Amino acid sequence: MTPTSYPISEIGTGNIADTMTHISNNVWLMQVSIVVELNGFESLHGSTICRELINHDLISDEDVSQAFKTGAFDNCSKYVEDTSELLEKLL
């Protein structure tokens, strides 16, 4: 059962502390799941940091221009696709 798929009847006993603990635990599980998926992305591409993926820091206009000239952004759509596939596993 995924963290967000608990029926409302399973959230707690009606005690607000139980309910908050349950929600907190589910948020923690979701965060862990996202980290696992980020690690999956990193395994595929070597990093989760844009400047490392495209080999440009994009701080200066010259670097942005160079990034376009060298096709640094060509893989961005693949990165988005892979990210959406990894996150879809969480749903």
Buried (B, 14 or more C-beta within 10 A) or exposed (E): EEBEEBEEEEBBEEEEEEBEEBBEEBEEEBEEBEEEBBEBBEEBBEEBEBBEBBEBEBEEEEBBEBBEEEEBBEEEEEBEEBBEEBBEEEE
